[in-house]
Amino acid sequence: MRVLVTNDDGVDAPGIAALATAVHRSGADTVVVAPLENASGAGAAVGPVHGRGSIAYERRRLRGLEELPAFGVDGPPALAVILACVGAFGPRPDLVLSGVNHGVNVGRSVLHSGTVGAALTAAHFGLRALAVSLRFGPPPEPWETATTLAVAAMPDLAAAPAGTVWSLNVPDVPLTQLAGVRRARLGRAATIRAATHDGACGPEAADPGWLPEGDGTLRLDLVRPATPGQPSGSADADSDAAVVAANLAALTPLVGVREATDDTTEEFLGRALVTLQSACPRPPIGPQADLPAT
């Protein structure tokens, strides 16, 4: 089994070295392809590939894994996955493991996570993928806790349907102190709670309709991940953030971009189609079979 290891912290980050080492030691045919620079928050972006025409890359030697093929690419992690899937760095992988990210990826923030974005991109190629994230904490980081679970998940992930994506969030505790693993739902929390203007003062700054003049900086009020012992409401007890706060690893299945086909969507879409067609100067063409060839 050929496994692509990637991340969004950069090809030189300690988390990817830890994951690549564990995957390699499991006996899998392993290749590392990741961004040259930190690309956290890139989501599934690929960058301006149409305007570039070419992508620079560099060969890397991971400490203790000098024989392992490792490459840094000038682009975000989703682009690294695409390049690996289309044959730029050897045979197409069977699995994609993305991480270990330094910091959890929980709640709605997964939309912006480059770690998760890489895994979702792999699913578009019909691959199975696992995004692995370790809660941020004081050094030394217990990478082994996350990598042990990631490698243990590989056989079941490989047997899952094509396009399966799992997100694994792990507390920053030694493996011997891990309370277990739970299936967790995606929480509702986002990363950015509010933004205020640095230097703004007076009653006008308190007015929610006030607009700044000129340039400046914004101070972000960020939602911090739950910590051990932090209380949480019963409605959120099964969320990914709450599970990790209980020193349990949280495993959450994710689905990327797909067509919406529920009845409510179809009802409103049908109304919109009628409205849009009335705005067209030309009469509608016939049945689907009469569409012009493209």
Secondary structure, 3 states (H helix, E strand, C coil): CEEEEECCCCCCCHHHHHHHHHHHHCCCEEEEEEECCCCCCCCCCCCCHHHHCCCCEEEEEECCEEEEEEEEECCCHHHHHHHHHCCCCCCCCCEEEEEEEECCCCHHHHHHCHHHHHHHHHHHCCCEEEEEEECCCCCCCCHHHHHHHHHHHHHHHHHCCCCCEEEEEECCCCHHHCCCEEECECCCCCCEEEEEECCCCCHHHHCCCCCCCCCCCEEEEECCCCCCCCCCCHHHCCEHHHHHHCCCEEEEEECCCCCCCCHHHHHHHHHHHHHHHHCCCCCCCCCHHHCCCC
